[in-house]
């Protein structure tokens, strides 16, 4: 089912680049990197990318808004955040250090 025009997810429909790579949006994603401080979360009933961001990035203001970091950070990125993930799906969560120093800093800082 396509994302509706009034949906808050309208801006994050998959976008193909010139090399036919699918991205969550038109920004260059921070892809999965095997860091020693990555965490693994097994998806349970009721989990959403929004709630996981709120849980794992809680010290940050508006932590839930970083759901897109979790979507991008998967070995197989999640291109549609509206799709319900199956219970037991293994989700890799970057640490706050990675979020702060690598995803949100310097040349990788996103405008959205």
C-alpha positions as CSV (number, residue, x, y, z in Angstrom):
1,X,0.0,0.0,0.0
2,X,1.6,3.3,-1.0
3,X,2.1,6.1,1.6
4,X,-0.7,8.6,1.5
5,X,-0.2,12.2,0.6
6,X,-1.1,13.3,4.1
7,X,1.2,10.9,5.8
8,X,4.2,12.0,7.9
9,X,6.1,9.3,6.0
10,X,5.5,10.9,2.6
11,X,8.9,12.5,2.7
12,X,10.7,9.2,3.3
13,X,9.5,7.1,0.4
14,X,12.4,5.2,-1.2
15,X,14.5,7.1,-3.7
16,X,16.8,5.5,-6.3
17,X,20.1,7.2,-7.1
18,X,21.9,7.2,-10.4
19,X,23.4,3.8,-9.6
20,X,20.0,2.3,-8.8
21,X,20.7,2.1,-5.1
22,X,17.5,2.6,-3.0
23,X,17.7,5.1,-0.1
24,X,15.1,6.0,2.5
25,X,15.3,9.6,1.3
26,X,17.4,11.6,-1.1
27,X,20.2,12.1,1.5
28,X,23.2,9.8,1.6
29,X,22.5,7.3,4.4
30,X,24.9,6.3,7.2
31,X,25.2,2.6,6.4
32,X,25.7,-0.3,8.7
33,X,29.2,-0.5,10.1
34,X,30.4,-3.2,12.5
35,X,31.2,-1.1,15.6
36,X,32.2,-2.8,18.9
37,X,29.5,-0.9,20.7
38,X,26.6,-1.8,18.4
39,X,23.6,-3.3,20.2
40,X,21.3,-6.0,19.0
41,X,17.5,-5.8,19.6
42,X,15.1,-8.6,18.9
43,X,11.9,-7.0,17.6
44,X,8.9,-7.8,19.9
45,X,5.2,-7.1,19.5
46,X,4.5,-3.4,19.8
47,X,8.0,-2.3,18.8
48,X,8.4,0.4,16.1
49,X,11.5,2.2,14.8
50,X,10.1,5.3,16.6
51,X,9.8,3.5,20.0
52,X,13.3,1.9,19.6
53,X,14.9,5.2,18.9
54,X,13.2,6.7,22.0
55,X,14.4,3.8,24.1
56,X,18.0,3.6,22.9
57,X,18.7,7.3,22.2
58,X,16.8,8.5,25.3
59,X,19.4,10.9,26.6
60,X,19.0,13.0,23.5
61,X,16.2,15.6,23.1
62,X,13.5,14.3,20.8
63,X,15.2,10.9,20.7
64,X,12.3,9.2,18.8
65,X,13.0,11.5,15.8
66,X,16.2,9.5,15.1
67,X,14.2,6.4,14.0
68,X,15.7,6.9,10.5
69,X,19.2,6.2,11.9
70,X,18.0,2.8,12.9
71,X,16.3,2.2,9.5
72,X,19.5,3.2,7.7
73,X,21.9,1.3,10.0
74,X,20.6,-2.2,9.2
75,X,22.8,-4.5,7.1
76,X,19.7,-4.5,4.8
77,X,18.4,-1.0,5.3
78,X,14.7,-0.5,6.0
79,X,13.3,1.5,3.1
80,X,9.7,1.8,4.2
81,X,9.3,2.6,7.9
82,X,5.5,2.0,7.6
83,X,6.0,-1.8,7.1
84,X,5.4,-3.8,10.2
85,X,8.5,-5.8,11.1
86,X,8.1,-9.4,12.2
87,X,8.5,-10.4,15.8
88,X,12.0,-11.8,16.2
89,X,13.5,-9.6,13.6
90,X,17.1,-8.8,14.6
91,X,17.6,-5.0,14.7
92,X,21.1,-3.5,15.0
93,X,21.2,-0.3,17.1
94,X,24.1,2.1,16.8
95,X,25.4,3.4,20.1
96,X,25.0,7.0,21.2
97,X,28.7,7.5,20.5
98,X,28.2,6.4,16.9
99,X,25.1,8.5,16.5
100,X,26.8,11.6,17.9
101,X,30.3,11.4,16.5
102,X,29.8,9.6,13.2
103,X,26.2,10.0,12.0
104,X,25.4,13.5,13.2
105,X,28.8,15.2,13.0
106,X,30.9,16.8,10.4
107,X,30.3,16.0,6.7
108,X,27.7,13.3,7.5
109,X,25.3,15.7,9.4
110,X,21.9,15.6,7.8
111,X,19.8,18.6,7.1
112,X,16.5,16.8,7.8
